[in-house]
Amino acid sequence: MKAHYNWAIMIEPNSADYVIDPNPEVAFQKIRQKHPNARIMEMRLNETGAVGRI
């Protein structure tokens, strides 16, 4: 977690495939190339895993 703190993690839940990148848009583009029609879950690599505030 120290080396990649607060990076975006995009996860395709059915395959458990994931991509991490410091830029969430880049991470989303990378996972979308692999899984063009799947629903993608976004998390952050930090203490909570939260993407934003609710």
PDB file of N, CA, C and O in Angstrom:
ATOM      1  N   MET A   1       0.828  -1.190   0.000  1.00  0.00           N
ATOM      2  CA  MET A   1       0.000   0.000   0.000  1.00  0.00           C
ATOM      3  C   MET A   1       0.872   1.254   0.000  1.00  0.00           C
ATOM      4  O   MET A   1       0.477   2.269  -0.575  1.00  0.00           O
ATOM      5  N   LYS A   2       2.027   1.211   0.619  1.00  0.00           N
ATOM      6  CA  LYS A   2       2.871   2.401   0.672  1.00  0.00           C
ATOM      7  C   LYS A   2       3.329   2.847  -0.711  1.00  0.00           C
ATOM      8  O   LYS A   2       3.372   4.044  -0.995  1.00  0.00           O
ATOM      9  N   ALA A   3       3.672   1.891  -1.571  1.00  0.00           N
ATOM     10  CA  ALA A   3       4.181   2.231  -2.903  1.00  0.00           C
ATOM     11  C   ALA A   3       3.093   2.729  -3.847  1.00  0.00           C
ATOM     12  O   ALA A   3       3.386   3.435  -4.812  1.00  0.00           O
ATOM     13  N   HIS A   4       1.846   2.370  -3.579  1.00  0.00           N
ATOM     14  CA  HIS A   4       0.750   2.726  -4.480  1.00  0.00           C
ATOM     15  C   HIS A   4      -0.403   3.395  -3.730  1.00  0.00           C
ATOM     16  O   HIS A   4      -1.564   3.188  -4.081  1.00  0.00           O
ATOM     17  N   TYR A   5      -0.109   4.171  -2.732  1.00  0.00           N
ATOM     18  CA  TYR A   5      -1.140   4.769  -1.884  1.00  0.00           C
ATOM     19  C   TYR A   5      -2.098   5.639  -2.703  1.00  0.00           C
ATOM     20  O   TYR A   5      -1.678   6.514  -3.460  1.00  0.00           O
ATOM     21  N   ASN A   6      -3.371   5.377  -2.535  1.00  0.00           N
ATOM     22  CA  ASN A   6      -4.494   6.102  -3.124  1.00  0.00           C
ATOM     23  C   ASN A   6      -4.606   5.916  -4.637  1.00  0.00           C
ATOM     24  O   ASN A   6      -5.285   6.705  -5.295  1.00  0.00           O
ATOM     25  N   TRP A   7      -3.968   4.908  -5.200  1.00  0.00           N
ATOM     26  CA  TRP A   7      -4.135   4.601  -6.609  1.00  0.00           C
ATOM     27  C   TRP A   7      -5.533   4.035  -6.828  1.00  0.00           C
ATOM     28  O   TRP A   7      -6.132   3.459  -5.920  1.00  0.00           O
ATOM     29  N   ALA A   8      -6.038   4.203  -8.028  1.00  0.00           N
ATOM     30  CA  ALA A   8      -7.341   3.657  -8.400  1.00  0.00           C
ATOM     31  C   ALA A   8      -7.200   2.179  -8.747  1.00  0.00           C
ATOM     32  O   ALA A   8      -6.239   1.771  -9.399  1.00  0.00           O
ATOM     33  N   ILE A   9      -8.164   1.390  -8.304  1.00  0.00           N
ATOM     34  CA  ILE A   9      -8.232  -0.033  -8.639  1.00  0.00           C
ATOM     35  C   ILE A   9      -9.565  -0.265  -9.341  1.00  0.00           C
ATOM     36  O   ILE A   9     -10.628  -0.007  -8.776  1.00  0.00           O
ATOM     37  N   MET A  10      -9.498  -0.749 -10.563  1.00  0.00           N
ATOM     38  CA  MET A  10     -10.701  -1.093 -11.313  1.00  0.00           C
ATOM     39  C   MET A  10     -10.796  -2.610 -11.344  1.00  0.00           C
ATOM     40  O   MET A  10      -9.852  -3.291 -11.745  1.00  0.00           O
ATOM     41  N   ILE A  11     -11.934  -3.133 -10.920  1.00  0.00           N
ATOM     42  CA  ILE A  11     -12.111  -4.583 -10.780  1.00  0.00           C
ATOM     43  C   ILE A  11     -13.299  -5.044 -11.619  1.00  0.00           C
ATOM     44  O   ILE A  11     -14.381  -4.461 -11.568  1.00  0.00           O
ATOM     45  N   GLU A  12     -13.071  -6.100 -12.389  1.00  0.00           N
ATOM     46  CA  GLU A  12     -14.168  -6.769 -13.091  1.00  0.00           C
ATOM     47  C   GLU A  12     -14.547  -7.944 -12.191  1.00  0.00           C
ATOM     48  O   GLU A  12     -13.809  -8.928 -12.127  1.00  0.00           O
ATOM     49  N   PRO A  13     -15.683  -7.861 -11.495  1.00  0.00           N
ATOM     50  CA  PRO A  13     -15.989  -8.824 -10.433  1.00  0.00           C
ATOM     51  C   PRO A  13     -16.173 -10.276 -10.861  1.00  0.00           C
ATOM     52  O   PRO A  13     -15.862 -11.177 -10.081  1.00  0.00           O
ATOM     53  N   ASN A  14     -16.661 -10.532 -12.059  1.00  0.00           N
ATOM     54  CA  ASN A  14     -16.903 -11.914 -12.473  1.00  0.00           C
ATOM     55  C   ASN A  14     -15.611 -12.689 -12.687  1.00  0.00           C
ATOM     56  O   ASN A  14     -15.548 -13.883 -12.394  1.00  0.00           O
ATOM     57  N   SER A  15     -14.593 -12.027 -13.192  1.00  0.00           N
ATOM     58  CA  SER A  15     -13.315 -12.699 -13.452  1.00  0.00           C
ATOM     59  C   SER A  15     -12.280 -12.417 -12.370  1.00  0.00           C
ATOM     60  O   SER A  15     -11.246 -13.083 -12.313  1.00  0.00           O
ATOM     61  N   ALA A  16     -12.550 -11.437 -11.511  1.00  0.00           N
ATOM     62  CA  ALA A  16     -11.612 -10.955 -10.497  1.00  0.00           C
ATOM     63  C   ALA A  16     -10.377 -10.315 -11.130  1.00  0.00           C
ATOM     64  O   ALA A  16      -9.357 -10.140 -10.463  1.00  0.00           O
ATOM     65  N   ASP A  17     -10.466  -9.968 -12.402  1.00  0.00           N
ATOM     66  CA  ASP A  17      -9.390  -9.255 -13.085  1.00  0.00           C
ATOM     67  C   ASP A  17      -9.389  -7.815 -12.577  1.00  0.00           C
ATOM     68  O   ASP A  17     -10.450  -7.244 -12.324  1.00  0.00           O
ATOM     69  N   TYR A  18      -8.212  -7.234 -12.430  1.00  0.00           N
ATOM     70  CA  TYR A  18      -8.141  -5.862 -11.945  1.00  0.00           C
ATOM     71  C   TYR A  18      -6.972  -5.127 -12.580  1.00  0.00           C
ATOM     72  O   TYR A  18      -6.035  -5.733 -13.099  1.00  0.00           O
ATOM     73  N   VAL A  19      -7.056  -3.790 -12.523  1.00  0.00           N
ATOM     74  CA  VAL A  19      -6.004  -2.909 -13.021  1.00  0.00           C
ATOM     75  C   VAL A  19      -5.820  -1.816 -11.980  1.00  0.00           C
ATOM     76  O   VAL A  19      -6.801  -1.304 -11.440  1.00  0.00           O
ATOM     77  N   ILE A  20      -4.574  -1.453 -11.693  1.00  0.00           N
ATOM     78  CA  ILE A  20      -4.323  -0.325 -10.805  1.00  0.00           C
ATOM     79  C   ILE A  20      -3.522   0.719 -11.574  1.00  0.00           C
ATOM     80  O   ILE A  20      -2.693   0.385 -12.421  1.00  0.00           O
ATOM     81  N   ASP A  21      -3.780   1.980 -11.269  1.00  0.00           N
ATOM     82  CA  ASP A  21      -3.078   3.091 -11.901  1.00  0.00           C
ATOM     83  C   ASP A  21      -3.303   4.325 -11.026  1.00  0.00           C
ATOM     84  O   ASP A  21      -4.353   4.449 -10.395  1.00  0.00           O
ATOM     85  N   PRO A  22      -2.337   5.232 -10.982  1.00  0.00           N
ATOM     86  CA  PRO A  22      -2.558   6.446 -10.181  1.00  0.00           C
ATOM     87  C   PRO A  22      -3.659   7.331 -10.755  1.00  0.00           C
ATOM     88  O   PRO A  22      -4.270   8.111 -10.024  1.00  0.00           O
ATOM     89  N   ASN A  23      -3.916   7.218 -12.057  1.00  0.00           N
ATOM     90  CA  ASN A  23      -4.954   7.997 -12.713  1.00  0.00           C
ATOM     91  C   ASN A  23      -6.184   7.107 -12.923  1.00  0.00           C
ATOM     92  O   ASN A  23      -6.101   6.117 -13.651  1.00  0.00           O
ATOM     93  N   PRO A  24      -7.319   7.436 -12.304  1.00  0.00           N
ATOM     94  CA  PRO A  24      -8.493   6.571 -12.429  1.00  0.00           C
ATOM     95  C   PRO A  24      -9.015   6.448 -13.856  1.00  0.00           C
ATOM     96  O   PRO A  24      -9.549   5.402 -14.225  1.00  0.00           O
ATOM     97  N   GLU A  25      -8.872   7.486 -14.654  1.00  0.00           N
ATOM     98  CA  GLU A  25      -9.337   7.412 -16.037  1.00  0.00           C
ATOM     99  C   GLU A  25      -8.507   6.421 -16.842  1.00  0.00           C
ATOM    100  O   GLU A  25      -9.048   5.673 -17.656  1.00  0.00           O
ATOM    101  N   VAL A  26      -7.200   6.413 -16.619  1.00  0.00           N
ATOM    102  CA  VAL A  26      -6.317   5.470 -17.306  1.00  0.00           C
ATOM    103  C   VAL A  26      -6.625   4.048 -16.865  1.00  0.00           C
ATOM    104  O   VAL A  26      -6.677   3.142 -17.697  1.00  0.00           O
ATOM    105  N   ALA A  27      -6.830   3.839 -15.576  1.00  0.00           N
ATOM    106  CA  ALA A  27      -7.162   2.513 -15.065  1.00  0.00           C
ATOM    107  C   ALA A  27      -8.468   2.021 -15.681  1.00  0.00           C
ATOM    108  O   ALA A  27      -8.578   0.853 -16.054  1.00  0.00           O
ATOM    109  N   PHE A  28      -9.452   2.901 -15.787  1.00  0.00           N
ATOM    110  CA  PHE A  28     -10.729   2.511 -16.370  1.00  0.00           C
ATOM    111  C   PHE A  28     -10.568   2.145 -17.842  1.00  0.00           C
ATOM    112  O   PHE A  28     -11.150   1.161 -18.298  1.00  0.00           O
ATOM    113  N   GLN A  29      -9.797   2.912 -18.580  1.00  0.00           N
ATOM    114  CA  GLN A  29      -9.569   2.607 -19.996  1.00  0.00           C
ATOM    115  C   GLN A  29      -8.889   1.248 -20.164  1.00  0.00           C
ATOM    116  O   GLN A  29      -9.231   0.488 -21.070  1.00  0.00           O
ATOM    117  N   LYS A  30      -7.929   0.946 -19.292  1.00  0.00           N
ATOM    118  CA  LYS A  30      -7.218  -0.332 -19.372  1.00  0.00           C
ATOM    119  C   LYS A  30      -8.148  -1.512 -19.111  1.00  0.00           C
ATOM    120  O   LYS A  30      -8.109  -2.500 -19.845  1.00  0.00           O
ATOM    121  N   ILE A  31      -8.983  -1.425 -18.077  1.00  0.00           N
ATOM    122  CA  ILE A  31      -9.882  -2.541 -17.766  1.00  0.00           C
ATOM    123  C   ILE A  31     -10.991  -2.648 -18.810  1.00  0.00           C
ATOM    124  O   ILE A  31     -11.450  -3.749 -19.115  1.00  0.00           O
ATOM    125  N   ARG A  32     -11.423  -1.516 -19.358  1.00  0.00           N
ATOM    126  CA  ARG A  32     -12.456  -1.515 -20.391  1.00  0.00           C
ATOM    127  C   ARG A  32     -11.957  -2.195 -21.667  1.00  0.00           C
ATOM    128  O   ARG A  32     -12.750  -2.813 -22.377  1.00  0.00           O
ATOM    129  N   GLN A  33     -10.670  -2.093 -21.970  1.00  0.00           N
ATOM    130  CA  GLN A  33     -10.110  -2.780 -23.131  1.00  0.00           C
ATOM    131  C   GLN A  33     -10.201  -4.291 -22.966  1.00  0.00           C
ATOM    132  O   GLN A  33     -10.456  -5.013 -23.930  1.00  0.00           O
ATOM    133  N   LYS A  34      -9.994  -4.764 -21.748  1.00  0.00           N
ATOM    134  CA  LYS A  34     -10.053  -6.203 -21.474  1.00  0.00           C
ATOM    135  C   LYS A  34     -11.489  -6.709 -21.372  1.00  0.00           C
ATOM    136  O   LYS A  34     -11.787  -7.832 -21.777  1.00  0.00           O
ATOM    137  N   HIS A  35     -12.374  -5.877 -20.831  1.00  0.00           N
ATOM    138  CA  HIS A  35     -13.760  -6.273 -20.562  1.00  0.00           C
ATOM    139  C   HIS A  35     -14.699  -5.165 -21.062  1.00  0.00           C
ATOM    140  O   HIS A  35     -15.212  -4.386 -20.259  1.00  0.00           O
ATOM    141  N   PRO A  36     -14.926  -5.091 -22.374  1.00  0.00           N
ATOM    142  CA  PRO A  36     -15.674  -3.957 -22.935  1.00  0.00           C
ATOM    143  C   PRO A  36     -17.136  -3.841 -22.503  1.00  0.00           C
ATOM    144  O   PRO A  36     -17.695  -2.745 -22.536  1.00  0.00           O
ATOM    145  N   ASN A  37     -17.763  -4.941 -22.101  1.00  0.00           N
ATOM    146  CA  ASN A  37     -19.195  -4.890 -21.767  1.00  0.00           C
ATOM    147  C   ASN A  37     -19.496  -5.175 -20.301  1.00  0.00           C
ATOM    148  O   ASN A  37     -20.660  -5.279 -19.917  1.00  0.00           O
ATOM    149  N   ALA A  38     -18.479  -5.298 -19.497  1.00  0.00           N
ATOM    150  CA  ALA A  38     -18.678  -5.668 -18.093  1.00  0.00           C
ATOM    151  C   ALA A  38     -18.932  -4.449 -17.213  1.00  0.00           C
ATOM    152  O   ALA A  38     -18.572  -3.323 -17.555  1.00  0.00           O
ATOM    153  N   ARG A  39     -19.554  -4.705 -16.088  1.00  0.00           N
ATOM    154  CA  ARG A  39     -19.664  -3.676 -15.053  1.00  0.00           C
ATOM    155  C   ARG A  39     -18.345  -3.659 -14.297  1.00  0.00           C
ATOM    156  O   ARG A  39     -17.789  -4.713 -13.989  1.00  0.00           O
ATOM    157  N   ILE A  40     -17.849  -2.481 -14.000  1.00  0.00           N
ATOM    158  CA  ILE A  40     -16.551  -2.331 -13.370  1.00  0.00           C
ATOM    159  C   ILE A  40     -16.738  -1.682 -11.992  1.00  0.00           C
ATOM    160  O   ILE A  40     -17.479  -0.710 -11.844  1.00  0.00           O
ATOM    161  N   MET A  41     -16.064  -2.227 -11.012  1.00  0.00           N
ATOM    162  CA  MET A  41     -16.096  -1.676  -9.664  1.00  0.00           C
ATOM    163  C   MET A  41     -14.807  -0.876  -9.431  1.00  0.00           C
ATOM    164  O   MET A  41     -13.713  -1.355  -9.729  1.00  0.00           O
ATOM    165  N   GLU A  42     -14.942   0.328  -8.904  1.00  0.00           N
ATOM    166  CA  GLU A  42     -13.773   1.166  -8.625  1.00  0.00           C
ATOM    167  C   GLU A  42     -13.549   1.260  -7.127  1.00  0.00           C
ATOM    168  O   GLU A  42     -14.484   1.478  -6.356  1.00  0.00           O
ATOM    169  N   MET A  43     -12.299   1.094  -6.728  1.00  0.00           N
ATOM    170  CA  MET A  43     -11.897   1.255  -5.336  1.00  0.00           C
ATOM    171  C   MET A  43     -10.613   2.074  -5.312  1.00  0.00           C
ATOM    172  O   MET A  43     -10.037   2.359  -6.362  1.00  0.00           O
ATOM    173  N   ARG A  44     -10.166   2.451  -4.125  1.00  0.00           N
ATOM    174  CA  ARG A  44      -8.894   3.137  -3.942  1.00  0.00           C
ATOM    175  C   ARG A  44      -8.019   2.314  -3.022  1.00  0.00           C
ATOM    176  O   ARG A  44      -8.509   1.674  -2.092  1.00  0.00           O
ATOM    177  N   LEU A  45      -6.742   2.333  -3.280  1.00  0.00           N
ATOM    178  CA  LEU A  45      -5.797   1.608  -2.441  1.00  0.00           C
ATOM    179  C   LEU A  45      -5.413   2.517  -1.266  1.00  0.00           C
ATOM    180  O   LEU A  45      -4.424   3.247  -1.327  1.00  0.00           O
ATOM    181  N   ASN A  46      -6.209   2.456  -0.204  1.00  0.00           N
ATOM    182  CA  ASN A  46      -5.961   3.219   1.019  1.00  0.00           C
ATOM    183  C   ASN A  46      -6.618   2.486   2.180  1.00  0.00           C
ATOM    184  O   ASN A  46      -7.065   1.349   2.027  1.00  0.00           O
ATOM    185  N   GLU A  47      -6.676   3.116   3.310  1.00  0.00           N
ATOM    186  CA  GLU A  47      -7.199   2.463   4.508  1.00  0.00           C
ATOM    187  C   GLU A  47      -8.661   2.054   4.395  1.00  0.00           C
ATOM    188  O   GLU A  47      -9.068   1.040   4.962  1.00  0.00           O
ATOM    189  N   THR A  48      -9.457   2.839   3.664  1.00  0.00           N
ATOM    190  CA  THR A  48     -10.894   2.567   3.576  1.00  0.00           C
ATOM    191  C   THR A  48     -11.309   1.904   2.281  1.00  0.00           C
ATOM    192  O   THR A  48     -12.330   1.217   2.243  1.00  0.00           O
ATOM    193  N   GLY A  49     -10.539   2.093   1.215  1.00  0.00           N
ATOM    194  CA  GLY A  49     -10.939   1.588  -0.089  1.00  0.00           C
ATOM    195  C   GLY A  49     -11.972   2.464  -0.781  1.00  0.00           C
ATOM    196  O   GLY A  49     -12.397   2.177  -1.900  1.00  0.00           O
ATOM    197  N   ALA A  50     -12.372   3.536  -0.102  1.00  0.00           N
ATOM    198  CA  ALA A  50     -13.410   4.396  -0.639  1.00  0.00           C
ATOM    199  C   ALA A  50     -12.903   5.255  -1.785  1.00  0.00           C
ATOM    200  O   ALA A  50     -11.746   5.675  -1.810  1.00  0.00           O
ATOM    201  N   VAL A  51     -13.803   5.505  -2.736  1.00  0.00           N
ATOM    202  CA  VAL A  51     -13.485   6.341  -3.884  1.00  0.00           C
ATOM    203  C   VAL A  51     -13.793   7.798  -3.569  1.00  0.00           C
ATOM    204  O   VAL A  51     -13.081   8.694  -4.024  1.00  0.00           O
ATOM    205  N   GLY A  52     -14.821   8.038  -2.813  1.00  0.00           N
ATOM    206  CA  GLY A  52     -15.216   9.415  -2.490  1.00  0.00           C
ATOM    207  C   GLY A  52     -16.099   9.427  -1.264  1.00  0.00           C
ATOM    208  O   GLY A  52     -16.205   8.430  -0.550  1.00  0.00           O
ATOM    209  N   ARG A  53     -16.721  10.541  -1.028  1.00  0.00           N
ATOM    210  CA  ARG A  53     -17.608  10.672   0.133  1.00  0.00           C
ATOM    211  C   ARG A  53     -19.026  10.317  -0.249  1.00  0.00           C
ATOM    212  O   ARG A  53     -19.466  10.571  -1.370  1.00  0.00           O
ATOM    213  N   ILE A  54     -19.735   9.726   0.694  1.00  0.00           N
ATOM    214  CA  ILE A  54     -21.144   9.402   0.480  1.00  0.00           C
ATOM    215  C   ILE A  54     -21.981  10.496   1.105  1.00  0.00           C
ATOM    216  O   ILE A  54     -23.210  10.440   1.052  1.00  0.00           O
TER     217      ILE A  54
END
